[in-house]
Amino acid sequence: MEYAHDKDDSDLIERCISKDASAWGALLGKYSGLIKDAIYNRARKYGVSLPLHDIEDIMQDVLTAMWKGDKLSTIKNRKDISCWLAIVSGNAAAQYLSDRDSTETLNEEETAYAGTPPDEETLSEIEKAIEKLPPKERLIIQLHLFYNKKYREIADMLDIPEGTVSSYIKRSKSRLKKMLRFLQ
């Protein structure tokens, strides 16, 4: 697929580095197809077909990391960032697949202990860990775990995409696992 890009992205990158929202919009408009294709192609290399909402979640993670981590300032060749974006996006897809595989393995391990309810002390530690999550993550994981809400129901309640709910739950479980590692 051919992607429209100017011969020189330097000005656009400099504006993005200075957190110019319109420049970020232009970057997204210019390269969102490339980012999605890089994610899709990396997943296919691993023999996985990702649904569009997962691809969009990965793309959102890539863009968020670029914004928060000031990743664009590390690019040496700012004239054409398409190659760099494709590599970063492909690597994010590979990391997502790796995390997903370990989460699926964890879920299988968790189900082996599903019949054993936790004691009061363990429940207290879990509740404390959940309280340490960012507010939106905390709300979503509580709706899912304590109120048995499905991803679709949470998405409808909060007016967000179902894939975003999935990402929040995955991220929350990962954080909780790290916080509660000492309980094992």
C-alpha positions as CSV (number, residue, x, y, z in Angstrom):
1,M,0.0,0.0,0.0
2,E,1.2,3.5,-0.8
3,Y,1.2,6.1,2.0
4,A,1.0,9.7,1.3
5,H,3.9,11.6,2.8
6,D,5.8,14.7,2.1
7,K,9.5,14.5,1.3
8,D,10.2,16.1,4.6
9,D,8.4,15.4,7.9
10,S,10.8,17.6,10.0
11,D,8.5,20.5,10.6
12,L,5.6,18.2,11.5
13,I,7.8,16.2,13.9
14,E,9.1,19.5,15.6
15,R,5.5,20.6,16.0
16,C,4.5,17.2,17.5
17,I,7.5,17.4,19.9
18,S,6.2,20.8,21.1
19,K,2.8,19.1,21.8
20,D,1.0,20.9,19.1
21,A,-2.4,19.1,19.0
22,S,-3.1,20.0,15.3
23,A,0.3,18.5,14.4
24,W,-0.6,15.3,16.2
25,G,-3.8,15.3,14.3
26,A,-2.0,15.7,11.0
27,L,0.5,13.0,12.0
28,L,-2.4,10.6,12.8
29,G,-4.2,11.5,9.5
30,K,-1.0,11.0,7.5
31,Y,0.2,7.8,9.1
32,S,-2.7,6.0,10.8
33,G,-3.0,3.6,7.8
34,L,0.7,2.8,7.9
35,I,0.6,2.2,11.7
36,K,-2.5,-0.1,11.4
37,D,-0.9,-2.0,8.5
38,A,2.3,-2.5,10.4
39,I,0.4,-3.9,13.4
40,Y,-1.7,-6.1,11.2
41,N,1.3,-7.5,9.3
42,R,3.3,-8.2,12.4
43,A,0.4,-10.1,13.9
44,R,0.0,-12.1,10.7
45,K,3.7,-13.0,10.9
46,Y,2.9,-14.7,14.1
47,G,-0.1,-16.4,12.6
48,V,-2.6,-14.3,14.4
49,S,-5.5,-12.3,13.0
50,L,-6.3,-9.4,15.3
51,P,-9.8,-7.8,15.3
52,L,-9.9,-4.1,14.4
53,H,-10.5,-3.0,17.9
54,D,-7.3,-4.7,19.1
55,I,-5.3,-3.1,16.2
56,E,-6.8,0.3,17.2
57,D,-5.9,-0.2,20.9
58,I,-2.3,-1.1,19.9
59,M,-2.2,2.0,17.7
60,Q,-3.5,4.1,20.6
61,D,-0.8,2.7,22.9
62,V,1.9,3.5,20.3
63,L,0.6,7.1,19.9
64,T,0.2,7.5,23.7
65,A,3.8,6.3,24.3
66,M,5.0,8.6,21.6
67,W,3.2,11.6,23.3
68,K,4.0,10.8,26.9
69,G,7.5,9.4,26.4
70,D,8.5,12.1,23.9
71,K,9.7,9.4,21.6
72,L,9.7,11.6,18.5
73,S,12.6,13.6,19.9
74,T,14.8,10.5,19.6
75,I,14.3,10.2,15.8
76,K,17.5,10.9,13.9
77,N,16.0,11.1,10.4
78,R,13.0,13.4,10.8
79,K,12.6,13.9,7.0
80,D,10.8,10.6,6.6
81,I,9.5,8.8,9.7
82,S,7.4,6.2,8.0
83,C,10.0,3.4,8.5
84,W,10.5,4.3,12.1
85,L,6.7,4.3,12.7
86,A,6.3,0.9,11.0
87,I,9.0,-0.6,13.2
88,V,7.7,0.9,16.4
89,S,4.1,-0.2,15.5
90,G,5.2,-3.7,14.6
91,N,7.2,-4.0,17.8
92,A,4.1,-2.9,19.8
93,A,2.0,-5.6,18.1
94,A,4.6,-8.2,19.0
95,Q,4.6,-7.0,22.6
96,Y,0.8,-7.1,22.7
97,L,0.8,-10.7,21.4
98,S,3.4,-11.7,23.9
99,D,1.5,-10.1,26.8
100,R,-1.7,-11.6,25.6
101,D,-0.2,-15.1,25.5
102,S,1.1,-14.7,29.0
103,T,-2.3,-13.4,30.2
104,E,-4.0,-16.4,28.6
105,T,-1.6,-18.8,30.4
106,L,-2.2,-16.9,33.6
107,N,-6.0,-17.2,33.1
108,E,-5.7,-21.0,32.7
109,E,-3.6,-21.1,36.0
110,E,-6.2,-18.9,37.7
111,T,-9.0,-21.2,36.8
112,A,-7.3,-24.1,38.6
113,Y,-7.8,-22.1,41.9
114,A,-11.2,-20.7,41.0
115,G,-13.0,-22.9,43.5
116,T,-10.9,-21.8,46.5
117,P,-12.2,-18.4,47.9
118,P,-9.5,-16.1,49.2
119,D,-9.2,-15.5,52.9
120,E,-10.1,-12.1,54.6
121,E,-6.5,-10.9,54.6
122,T,-6.1,-11.7,50.9
123,L,-9.3,-10.0,50.0
124,S,-8.2,-6.9,52.0
125,E,-4.9,-6.8,50.1
126,I,-6.7,-7.2,46.7
127,E,-9.1,-4.3,47.6
128,K,-6.1,-2.1,48.6
129,A,-4.4,-2.9,45.3
130,I,-7.5,-2.1,43.3
131,E,-7.7,1.3,45.1
132,K,-4.2,2.1,43.9
133,L,-5.3,1.8,40.3
134,P,-6.0,5.0,38.3
135,P,-9.7,6.0,38.6
136,K,-10.9,4.9,35.2
137,E,-9.0,1.5,35.4
138,R,-10.4,1.0,38.9
139,L,-14.0,1.7,37.8
140,I,-13.7,-0.7,34.8
141,I,-12.0,-3.6,36.7
142,Q,-14.6,-3.2,39.6
143,L,-17.5,-3.3,37.2
144,H,-16.0,-6.4,35.6
145,L,-14.9,-8.3,38.7
146,F,-17.4,-7.3,41.4
147,Y,-20.5,-6.7,39.3
148,N,-19.9,-9.4,36.6
149,K,-20.3,-6.9,33.8
150,K,-19.3,-8.0,30.4
151,Y,-17.0,-5.9,28.2
152,R,-19.9,-4.8,26.0
153,E,-22.0,-3.7,29.0
154,I,-19.1,-1.7,30.4
155,A,-18.5,-0.1,27.1
156,D,-22.1,0.9,26.8
157,M,-22.2,2.3,30.3
158,L,-19.1,4.4,29.9
159,D,-19.7,5.2,26.2
160,I,-16.2,3.9,25.2
161,P,-15.2,1.3,22.6
162,E,-15.3,-2.3,23.7
163,G,-11.7,-2.7,22.7
164,T,-10.7,0.1,25.1
165,V,-12.5,-1.7,27.9
166,S,-10.6,-4.9,27.0
167,S,-7.3,-2.9,27.1
168,Y,-8.1,-1.3,30.5
169,I,-9.0,-4.7,32.0
170,K,-5.8,-6.3,30.6
171,R,-3.7,-3.5,31.9
172,S,-5.4,-3.5,35.3
173,K,-4.9,-7.3,35.7
174,S,-1.3,-6.9,34.8
175,R,-0.8,-4.1,37.4
176,L,-2.7,-6.1,40.1
177,K,-0.6,-9.2,39.4
178,K,2.6,-7.1,40.0
179,M,1.2,-5.5,43.1
180,L,0.0,-8.8,44.6
181,R,2.9,-11.0,43.6
182,F,3.8,-11.4,47.3
183,L,0.5,-13.2,48.0
184,Q,1.5,-16.3,46.0
